[in-house]
């Protein structure tokens, strides 16, 4: 399994455990509250047996057991708030809940053996809750365990209270069905968590805005291309071939990831979208697929930040071409292989300007259209330059002051 796959698997497992921990803690609070209220009620019954049950006395075993369960429930809360949640802990808590229900049934059997219908209804409810609790742990093993414990406890209650076989079977089916539904809910939550992780991973491969569109309105994303007014920024890492001569292919990829990751982060910080990586080059767009009012100035500011960041590494240099205009934004491809991209003359011009950076000995070359739209004061004209593929020369600019402040 490669590194990326390992990272994804760990991320999924961690999110599932975090969610299970949150669910477990909520269940612990409910368990603690119910146990506490039950302990108070059992204490009242013990102190006033004649008034509550019409009996001369009640064994202290019942209220002592309930208070012991309450203390254990509070201990579980304390433990969950301080310890790292693990699947093993979930199994242990499932067994603990099974033991609690068993103790409750034993106490009810001792006091209410003659009140079978009412007590069996409560026992069925307890066992059903026990079966469902496995779902909050988001584990098929926990669901199977709590369902089995619930059925075992109900079987024990049916034997203690001499329950009618038909009622036993019917109630057992109900408890088993509740456990099955709990397992189904756990699977749904697991799929949702994996979907969210998949979305996060897709945002590393595609622009986050495109991924958002794909999840919210997938048909809208691929239906019709859109004409957008944008600023296109194209980078080229200068001297990378020479830099990579003495590196292994794995080291070359790692270096590219370092450089391109740094540039992509800066693009996102200034509101742009990385359209694609092209080896040691990158195509970024400001203003698509979501409109960006100040896309020209944001593109220039991001270019300044990129040059400063790459220069600080002191390994390679950067050449950047920037041009503003209209593009067509949409999905390119056919069948099961699509790519969201922008195409148009604006992209071509930005690419040509990037190629001029070496010739003009400037790290950033900006078209007149971008300079006028940005209204930035620290741009100086380099004059009209002939651009390959265009009949008329194009006035270009560069940045006079390299500081962002």
C-alpha positions as CSV (number, residue, x, y, z in Angstrom):
1,X,0.0,0.0,0.0
2,X,1.5,3.4,-1.0
3,X,1.9,6.4,1.2
4,X,-1.2,8.2,0.0
5,X,-3.4,5.1,0.5
6,X,-2.0,4.7,4.0
7,X,-2.8,8.3,4.8
8,X,-6.4,8.0,3.4
9,X,-7.0,4.8,5.5
10,X,-5.7,6.4,8.6
11,X,-7.8,9.5,8.0
12,X,-10.9,7.4,7.6
13,X,-10.2,5.3,10.7
14,X,-9.5,8.4,12.8
15,X,-12.7,10.1,11.7
16,X,-14.7,7.0,12.5
17,X,-13.1,6.7,15.9
18,X,-13.6,10.4,16.6
19,X,-17.3,10.1,15.7
20,X,-17.7,6.9,17.7
21,X,-16.0,8.6,20.7
22,X,-18.5,11.5,20.4
23,X,-21.4,9.1,20.2
24,X,-20.1,7.0,23.1
25,X,-19.7,10.1,25.4
26,X,-23.3,11.2,24.6
27,X,-24.5,7.6,25.4
28,X,-22.4,7.7,28.6
29,X,-24.2,10.9,29.8
30,X,-27.6,9.3,29.0
31,X,-26.6,6.1,30.8
32,X,-25.4,8.1,33.8
33,X,-28.6,10.2,34.0
34,X,-30.9,7.1,33.8
35,X,-28.8,5.2,36.3
36,X,-28.9,8.2,38.8
37,X,-32.6,8.6,38.5
38,X,-33.2,4.9,38.9
39,X,-31.0,4.8,42.0
40,X,-33.0,7.6,43.6
41,X,-36.3,5.8,42.7
42,X,-34.9,2.4,44.1
43,X,-33.8,4.2,47.3
44,X,-37.3,5.7,47.8
45,X,-38.8,2.2,47.2
46,X,-36.4,0.7,49.8
47,X,-37.1,3.4,52.4
48,X,-40.9,3.3,51.8
49,X,-41.8,-0.2,50.6
50,X,-45.3,-0.2,51.9
51,X,-46.3,3.1,50.3
52,X,-44.6,2.3,47.0
53,X,-45.1,-1.4,46.5
54,X,-47.5,-2.4,49.2
55,X,-44.8,-4.6,50.8
56,X,-43.5,-4.7,54.4
57,X,-39.9,-4.6,53.2
58,X,-37.6,-4.7,50.2
59,X,-34.1,-6.2,50.0
60,X,-31.4,-3.6,50.1
61,X,-29.6,-5.5,47.3
62,X,-31.7,-3.7,44.6
63,X,-30.9,-0.1,45.5
64,X,-27.3,-0.9,46.4
65,X,-26.9,-2.5,42.9
66,X,-28.4,0.5,41.2
67,X,-26.1,2.9,43.1
68,X,-23.1,0.7,42.1
69,X,-24.3,0.9,38.4
70,X,-24.6,4.7,38.8
71,X,-21.1,5.0,40.1
72,X,-19.8,2.8,37.3
73,X,-21.7,5.0,34.7
74,X,-20.1,8.1,36.1
75,X,-16.7,6.4,36.0
76,X,-17.3,5.6,32.3
77,X,-18.0,9.3,31.6
78,X,-14.7,10.3,33.5
79,X,-12.8,7.6,31.5
80,X,-14.1,8.7,28.1
81,X,-13.3,12.4,28.7
82,X,-9.7,11.5,29.4
83,X,-8.8,8.5,27.4
84,X,-8.2,7.9,23.6
85,X,-11.1,6.0,22.2
86,X,-10.3,2.6,20.6
87,X,-12.4,-0.2,19.1
88,X,-11.3,-2.4,22.0
89,X,-12.8,0.1,24.4
90,X,-16.1,0.0,22.4
91,X,-16.2,-3.8,22.8
92,X,-15.5,-3.5,26.6
93,X,-18.3,-1.0,27.0
94,X,-20.7,-3.2,25.1
95,X,-19.9,-6.0,27.5
96,X,-20.3,-3.6,30.4
97,X,-23.8,-2.6,29.1
98,X,-24.7,-6.3,28.8
99,X,-23.7,-6.9,32.4
100,X,-25.7,-3.8,33.6
101,X,-28.9,-5.0,31.9
102,X,-28.3,-8.5,33.4
103,X,-28.1,-7.0,36.9
104,X,-31.2,-4.9,36.3
105,X,-33.1,-8.0,35.2
106,X,-32.0,-9.9,38.3
107,X,-33.2,-7.1,40.5
108,X,-36.5,-6.8,38.8
109,X,-37.0,-10.6,39.0
110,X,-36.5,-10.5,42.8
111,X,-39.0,-7.7,43.4
112,X,-41.5,-7.9,40.6
113,X,-41.8,-11.6,39.7
114,X,-45.6,-11.4,40.1
115,X,-46.0,-8.3,37.9
116,X,-45.0,-10.1,34.7
117,X,-46.6,-8.0,31.9
118,X,-45.4,-4.6,33.1
119,X,-41.9,-5.8,34.0
120,X,-41.5,-7.7,30.7
121,X,-42.4,-4.6,28.8
122,X,-39.6,-2.7,30.6
123,X,-37.1,-5.5,30.1
124,X,-37.9,-5.6,26.4
125,X,-37.3,-1.9,26.2
126,X,-33.9,-2.3,28.0
127,X,-32.8,-5.1,25.8
128,X,-33.9,-3.2,22.7
129,X,-31.8,-0.2,23.8
130,X,-28.9,-2.4,24.5
131,X,-29.1,-3.9,20.9
132,X,-29.2,-0.4,19.4
133,X,-26.2,1.0,21.4
134,X,-23.8,-1.0,19.2
135,X,-24.6,1.4,16.4
136,X,-23.2,4.4,18.1
137,X,-19.8,2.7,18.1
138,X,-19.8,2.5,14.3
139,X,-18.5,-1.0,14.4
140,X,-20.1,-4.2,13.0
141,X,-18.5,-6.2,15.8
142,X,-20.1,-3.9,18.5
143,X,-23.5,-4.2,16.8
144,X,-23.3,-8.0,16.7
145,X,-22.1,-8.1,20.3
146,X,-24.8,-5.8,21.7
147,X,-27.5,-7.6,19.8
148,X,-26.3,-11.0,21.0
149,X,-26.1,-9.6,24.6
150,X,-29.6,-8.2,24.3
151,X,-31.0,-11.5,23.1
152,X,-29.2,-13.4,25.8
153,X,-30.5,-11.1,28.6
154,X,-34.0,-11.3,27.2
155,X,-33.7,-15.1,27.1
156,X,-32.6,-15.0,30.8
157,X,-35.6,-12.7,31.7
158,X,-38.0,-15.0,29.8
159,X,-36.7,-18.0,31.8
160,X,-36.8,-16.1,35.2
161,X,-40.4,-14.8,34.6
162,X,-41.6,-18.1,32.9
163,X,-42.6,-16.1,29.9
164,X,-45.0,-17.5,27.3
165,X,-42.9,-19.0,24.4
166,X,-44.8,-17.2,21.7
167,X,-44.3,-13.8,23.4
168,X,-40.6,-14.7,23.9
169,X,-40.1,-15.4,20.2
170,X,-42.0,-12.3,19.1
171,X,-40.1,-10.0,21.5
172,X,-36.8,-11.7,20.6
173,X,-37.5,-11.0,16.9
174,X,-38.2,-7.3,17.7
175,X,-35.0,-7.0,19.7
176,X,-33.0,-8.7,16.9
177,X,-34.6,-6.4,14.3
178,X,-33.6,-3.3,16.4
179,X,-30.0,-4.6,16.4
180,X,-30.1,-5.1,12.6
181,X,-31.4,-1.6,12.1
182,X,-28.6,-0.3,14.4
183,X,-26.0,-2.1,12.2
184,X,-27.6,-0.6,9.1
185,X,-27.4,2.9,10.7
186,X,-23.7,2.3,11.5
187,X,-23.0,1.4,7.9
188,X,-24.7,4.5,6.7
189,X,-22.6,6.7,9.0
190,X,-19.4,4.9,7.9
191,X,-20.2,5.5,4.3
192,X,-20.9,9.2,5.0
193,X,-17.6,9.5,6.8
194,X,-15.8,7.9,3.9
195,X,-17.6,10.2,1.5
196,X,-16.4,13.2,3.4
197,X,-12.8,11.9,3.5
198,X,-13.1,11.2,-0.3
199,X,-14.2,14.8,-0.8
200,X,-11.2,16.1,1.2
201,X,-8.9,13.9,-0.9
202,X,-10.5,15.0,-4.1
203,X,-9.9,18.6,-3.1
204,X,-6.2,17.7,-3.2
205,X,-6.5,16.5,-6.8
206,X,-9.1,19.0,-8.1
207,X,-9.9,22.6,-7.2
208,X,-12.0,22.7,-4.0
209,X,-14.7,24.9,-5.7
210,X,-15.0,22.3,-8.5
211,X,-15.3,19.5,-6.0
212,X,-18.0,21.4,-4.2
213,X,-19.9,21.9,-7.4
214,X,-19.5,18.2,-8.2
215,X,-21.0,17.2,-4.9
216,X,-23.9,19.7,-4.8
217,X,-24.8,20.0,-8.5
218,X,-22.9,17.4,-10.6
219,X,-25.2,17.9,-13.6
220,X,-24.8,21.6,-13.5
221,X,-21.0,21.2,-13.5
222,X,-20.9,19.2,-16.8
223,X,-24.1,20.5,-18.5
224,X,-22.9,23.7,-20.2
225,X,-19.5,25.5,-20.4
226,X,-19.5,29.1,-19.0
227,X,-17.8,32.2,-20.3
228,X,-15.9,33.8,-17.5
229,X,-13.8,37.0,-17.2
230,X,-10.7,35.9,-15.4
231,X,-7.0,36.4,-14.9
232,X,-4.8,33.5,-15.9
233,X,-1.4,32.9,-14.2
234,X,1.1,30.4,-15.6
235,X,4.3,29.6,-13.8
236,X,7.5,27.9,-14.9
237,X,10.2,26.7,-12.6
238,X,13.5,28.0,-14.1
239,X,16.5,25.8,-13.8
240,X,14.6,22.8,-12.6
241,X,16.1,20.4,-15.2
242,X,19.6,21.3,-14.0
243,X,18.6,21.1,-10.4
244,X,17.1,17.6,-10.9
245,X,20.1,16.2,-12.9
246,X,21.7,14.6,-9.8
247,X,18.5,13.5,-8.2
248,X,16.7,10.1,-8.4
249,X,13.2,10.0,-10.0
250,X,11.7,9.7,-6.5
251,X,13.7,12.8,-5.3
252,X,12.7,14.7,-8.4
253,X,9.0,14.0,-7.7
254,X,9.4,15.0,-4.0
255,X,11.1,18.3,-5.0
256,X,8.3,19.0,-7.5
257,X,5.7,18.3,-4.9
258,X,7.5,20.7,-2.5
259,X,7.7,23.5,-5.1
260,X,4.2,23.0,-6.7
261,X,2.6,22.5,-3.3
262,X,4.0,25.8,-2.1
263,X,2.8,27.6,-5.2
264,X,-0.7,26.0,-5.0
265,X,-1.1,27.0,-1.4
266,X,-0.3,30.6,-2.3
267,X,-2.8,30.5,-5.2
268,X,-5.6,29.3,-2.8
269,X,-4.7,32.0,-0.2
270,X,-5.3,34.7,-2.8
271,X,-8.6,33.2,-4.0
272,X,-7.4,31.5,-7.2
273,X,-7.8,27.9,-8.5
274,X,-5.1,25.6,-9.6
275,X,-6.3,24.3,-13.0
276,X,-3.5,21.9,-13.6
277,X,0.2,21.1,-13.0
278,X,2.3,20.6,-16.2
279,X,5.5,19.1,-15.0
280,X,7.4,22.0,-13.6
281,X,4.7,24.4,-14.7
282,X,1.4,25.4,-13.3
283,X,-1.8,26.9,-14.7
284,X,-3.9,28.9,-12.2
285,X,-7.1,30.9,-12.7
286,X,-8.5,33.7,-10.7
287,X,-12.2,34.2,-11.3
288,X,-13.5,30.8,-12.3
289,X,-15.5,28.7,-11.6
290,X,-16.5,31.2,-8.9
291,X,-16.4,35.0,-9.8
292,X,-13.7,37.1,-8.2
293,X,-14.1,40.8,-8.5
294,X,-10.5,41.8,-8.0
295,X,-9.0,38.8,-9.8
296,X,-6.3,40.8,-11.6
297,X,-4.8,42.3,-8.4
298,X,-5.1,39.0,-6.6
299,X,-3.2,37.2,-9.3
300,X,-0.4,39.8,-9.2
301,X,-0.2,39.7,-5.4
302,X,0.0,35.9,-5.5
303,X,2.7,36.0,-8.2
304,X,4.8,38.3,-5.9
305,X,4.3,36.0,-3.0
306,X,5.3,33.0,-5.2
307,X,8.5,34.6,-6.4
308,X,9.5,35.6,-2.8
309,X,8.7,32.1,-1.5
310,X,10.7,30.3,-4.2
311,X,13.6,32.7,-3.9
312,X,13.7,32.0,-0.1
313,X,14.2,28.3,-0.9
314,X,17.4,29.3,-2.9
315,X,17.2,26.3,-5.1
316,X,15.5,27.4,-8.3
317,X,13.9,30.5,-9.8
318,X,10.4,31.2,-11.1
319,X,9.0,32.7,-14.3
320,X,5.3,33.9,-14.3
321,X,3.1,35.2,-17.1
322,X,-0.2,36.9,-16.2
323,X,-3.0,37.9,-18.6
324,X,-6.7,38.9,-18.1
325,X,-9.6,38.2,-20.4
326,X,-12.4,35.9,-21.2
327,X,-12.1,32.1,-21.1
328,X,-14.5,29.2,-21.5
329,X,-14.7,27.2,-18.3
330,X,-16.1,23.7,-18.3
331,X,-15.5,20.0,-18.4
332,X,-13.2,18.7,-21.1
333,X,-13.2,15.0,-22.0
334,X,-15.6,12.2,-22.9
335,X,-17.2,9.3,-21.1
336,X,-15.6,8.4,-17.8
337,X,-12.6,10.7,-18.0
338,X,-13.4,14.4,-17.5
339,X,-11.3,17.4,-16.5
340,X,-12.5,20.8,-15.5
341,X,-10.4,23.4,-17.2
342,X,-10.4,26.8,-18.9
343,X,-9.5,27.3,-22.5
344,X,-9.2,30.4,-24.8
345,X,-6.8,33.0,-26.1
346,X,-6.3,34.4,-22.6
347,X,-4.6,31.2,-21.6
348,X,-2.4,31.2,-24.7
349,X,-1.3,34.8,-24.1
350,X,-0.4,34.1,-20.4
351,X,1.7,31.2,-21.6
352,X,3.5,33.4,-24.1
353,X,4.2,36.0,-21.4
354,X,5.6,33.3,-19.1
355,X,8.0,32.4,-21.9
356,X,9.2,36.1,-22.1
357,X,10.3,36.2,-18.5
358,X,13.7,34.6,-19.4
359,X,14.2,36.9,-22.4
360,X,13.3,40.1,-20.5
361,X,15.1,39.0,-17.4
362,X,12.1,39.5,-15.2
363,X,10.4,36.9,-13.0
364,X,6.9,38.3,-13.6
365,X,5.5,39.6,-16.9
366,X,2.0,41.1,-16.8
367,X,-0.2,42.1,-19.8
368,X,-1.6,45.6,-20.2
369,X,-5.1,44.2,-19.7
370,X,-4.2,42.9,-16.3
371,X,-2.2,46.0,-15.3
372,X,-5.1,48.3,-16.2
373,X,-7.7,46.1,-14.4
374,X,-5.6,45.8,-11.2
375,X,-4.9,49.5,-10.9
376,X,-1.8,48.6,-8.9
377,X,0.7,51.5,-8.6
378,X,3.9,49.5,-8.4
379,X,3.8,48.2,-12.0
380,X,6.2,49.6,-14.6
381,X,5.9,49.2,-18.4
382,X,8.5,47.3,-20.4
383,X,7.1,48.6,-23.7
384,X,5.4,46.9,-26.5
385,X,6.7,43.4,-27.2
386,X,6.0,41.1,-30.1
387,X,4.1,38.0,-29.0
388,X,4.3,34.8,-31.0
389,X,0.9,34.1,-32.5
390,X,-0.3,37.7,-32.4
391,X,-0.1,40.3,-35.1
392,X,0.0,43.3,-32.9
393,X,2.8,43.9,-30.3
394,X,1.5,43.8,-26.7
395,X,2.5,46.2,-24.0
396,X,3.8,44.4,-21.0
397,X,4.5,45.3,-17.4
398,X,6.5,44.0,-14.4
399,X,6.5,44.7,-10.7
400,X,8.7,47.6,-9.5
401,X,8.4,46.9,-5.8
402,X,8.7,43.3,-4.7
403,X,7.3,43.8,-1.2
404,X,3.7,42.8,-0.4
405,X,3.2,45.5,2.2
